[in-house]
Amino acid sequence: MTLLNAQEGKEYIVREIVTDDEELDAFLFSLGCYSGEPITVVSRIRGGCVVSIKDGRYTIDNQLAEAIAI
């Protein structure tokens, strides 16, 4: 299951990041989004969603949400 299919308000654990783009991997790692970390979809917005990772909230697009396996 990917973050794109996650329920709002429910905490999930990131299983893996499925992408071939090293820059994208590095960006997500800098946000604290990597395997074993909890992540929560706070709300859905047009073209993406707002997620809570550690103590921060970030807006990510649907393409990025699809790359995060939970």
C-alpha positions as CSV (number, residue, x, y, z in Angstrom):
1,M,0.0,0.0,0.0
2,T,1.2,3.5,-0.7
3,L,0.7,6.8,1.1
4,L,-1.7,7.8,-1.7
5,N,-4.2,5.2,-0.3
6,A,-3.7,6.0,3.4
7,Q,-6.5,7.1,5.6
8,E,-6.4,10.6,7.1
9,G,-5.4,10.8,10.7
10,K,-4.0,7.2,11.0
11,E,-0.3,6.6,11.7
12,Y,1.6,4.3,9.4
13,I,5.2,3.1,9.3
14,V,7.2,3.7,6.1
15,R,8.2,0.4,4.7
16,E,10.3,1.7,1.7
17,I,10.7,4.5,-0.7
18,V,10.1,3.2,-4.3
19,T,11.9,5.6,-6.7
20,D,14.9,5.5,-9.0
21,D,15.7,9.2,-8.3
22,E,18.6,9.6,-5.9
23,E,17.8,13.3,-5.4
24,L,14.2,12.4,-4.3
25,D,15.5,9.8,-1.9
26,A,17.9,12.4,-0.4
27,F,15.1,14.9,-0.1
28,L,12.8,12.5,1.7
29,F,15.6,11.4,4.0
30,S,16.3,15.1,4.9
31,L,12.6,15.4,5.9
32,G,12.9,12.3,8.1
33,C,11.0,10.1,5.8
34,Y,12.7,6.7,5.6
35,S,12.1,3.0,6.4
36,G,10.8,2.4,9.9
37,E,9.7,6.0,10.6
38,P,6.0,6.8,11.4
39,I,4.1,9.0,9.0
40,T,0.5,10.4,9.2
41,V,-1.7,11.8,6.4
42,V,-3.1,15.0,8.1
43,S,-5.3,16.0,5.2
44,R,-5.9,15.7,1.5
45,I,-5.5,18.6,-0.8
46,R,-6.0,19.1,-4.5
47,G,-3.1,17.3,-6.2
48,G,-1.5,15.9,-3.0
49,C,-1.7,15.6,0.7
50,V,-0.3,17.1,3.9
51,V,1.7,14.7,6.0
52,S,3.2,14.7,9.5
53,I,6.7,13.3,9.8
54,K,8.4,13.6,13.2
55,D,7.6,17.1,14.4
56,G,7.0,18.7,11.0
57,R,4.1,18.9,8.5
58,Y,4.8,18.8,4.8
59,T,2.8,19.1,1.6
60,I,3.7,16.4,-0.9
61,D,2.2,15.8,-4.4
62,N,0.4,12.6,-5.5
63,Q,3.4,11.3,-7.4
64,L,5.6,11.5,-4.3
65,A,2.9,10.0,-2.1
66,E,2.8,7.1,-4.5
67,A,6.5,6.5,-4.1
68,I,6.2,6.0,-0.3
69,A,5.2,2.4,0.6
70,I,3.6,2.0,4.0
